[in-house]
């Protein structure tokens, strides 16, 4: 019976072959129920053919898809979608200018980090502050700093050198200090970048630095 | 108990003396001094430690003097000068610093001895000048300020800046209700100018005028740098001074006017001196 119903629908769709039509004709002669069903279906099809066809609304498909139960995609497909799907960026002039300003400030701040820092790093009053001293001398093999903070020892504070730039970080309590660079253990050179200088009492001069004063 | 103390005390003293002697002995061991000279120096060194000169400094002075081939007489002069400064209640650090610095820099020991003796004498001369300022209201606010002011004045006297000029700078700072550190900075600046070849009177006048205009310590440092730059360009000290008097004195100092007014308000309220208010937090 199911086979005959399938053939009925094929006949209505116009897909049935001649053999199939012969089978249905013979079946309808002996089965009034089948004949009645076929007649009803024929009427329905003719009624539909005569009725007005309307175009589906634009969002019809989208609305239908929305109502369909969602399948949850795999993690991999979600990741692929996140990484490679095209996106639309919305912007306005005000936000563009703000971003540009942030970028400029960031670049300036980063460039300042790489410059020679100020001589002292602020710390709590009375505590030792870190002071960075630098000296450029590409010919020097060894540079040290000697001053009143280390009793003018020429081997107590050796500076580190790289590409001719020598530097050292000193921890000093707040105060005023006299100092000089000692190049290769014999030449005393007052720091060219010092804040101030003083006579050393022997006809030469020392650099002077003030720490957290 | 009393008997116990009587026996214990000498041994403690001997132990302390031994501790002092240990480092001193080591310093003298490598010296070419004769036995007699070594004994003499040793005795002087121990008495210096006992008088209150730090042991570390005594050992350092001995070892450096010996490495610079100083004779016993000169070494004794170093020790005598240190003891003298200590006993007179003068700032000891600048004297020890002068000796240690000179020996480290390879200055002939005889010259170091003369320089340290001269400094000690000038410290004695400078002390009443500074104490007079303190009595007149320029009270030190932190420890060491008085000693630094005395040292700065002593250095100025060494550079032949007369006591009257130092008093004049003190008066200028007092006139602005400035602080002892500002006085020290003023005197140091004048000393530096005088040391660069500027006549002492010109140096102190330049600094006095700067202080009258409200210059801070930082501004005075800028004057030193400016002077340095002029000298490097080949200017004579007098010409550099004249230029500074014409140029800087006619315009506002390096710091901006708002900082100056703020610092002056601090001065009048009895706080830190000009330019110091913001930094002494």
Contacts between the chains, C-beta under 8 A, distances in Angstrom:
chain1	res1	chain2	res2	distance
A	125	B	281	6.9
A	146	B	104	6.4
A	148	B	93	7.9
A	148	B	97	5.2
A	148	B	101	7.4
A	151	B	56	8.0
A	151	B	57	7.5
A	151	B	60	6.0
A	151	B	97	7.9
A	151	B	100	5.1
A	151	B	104	7.9
A	152	B	97	7.7
A	152	B	100	5.2
A	152	B	101	4.6
A	152	B	104	3.8
A	152	B	105	7.3
A	153	B	104	7.1
A	154	B	104	6.3
A	175	B	144	7.5
A	176	B	148	7.1
A	178	B	97	8.0
A	186	B	106	7.9
A	188	B	105	5.7
A	195	B	221	5.2
A	195	B	225	7.7
A	196	B	188	7.8
A	196	B	192	7.7
A	196	B	221	4.3
A	196	B	224	4.8
A	196	B	225	7.1
A	197	B	192	6.3
A	197	B	224	6.1
A	197	B	228	6.6
A	198	B	155	7.7
A	198	B	188	6.2
A	198	B	191	7.2
A	198	B	192	5.9
A	198	B	195	8.0
A	199	B	155	7.0
A	199	B	159	6.9
A	199	B	191	6.4
A	199	B	192	6.4
A	199	B	195	3.7
A	200	B	101	6.6
A	200	B	105	7.6
A	201	B	98	5.6
A	201	B	101	7.5
A	201	B	102	7.4
A	201	B	115	5.3
A	201	B	119	6.8
A	201	B	155	7.3
A	201	B	158	7.1
A	202	B	101	7.9
A	202	B	102	5.8
A	202	B	105	6.7
A	202	B	107	5.0
A	202	B	111	7.0
A	202	B	112	7.8
A	202	B	115	6.4
A	204	B	105	7.5
A	205	B	192	8.0
A	205	B	195	7.4
A	208	B	188	7.9
A	210	B	217	7.6
A	212	B	279	7.7
A	213	B	181	7.3
A	213	B	276	7.7
A	213	B	279	5.8
A	213	B	280	6.9
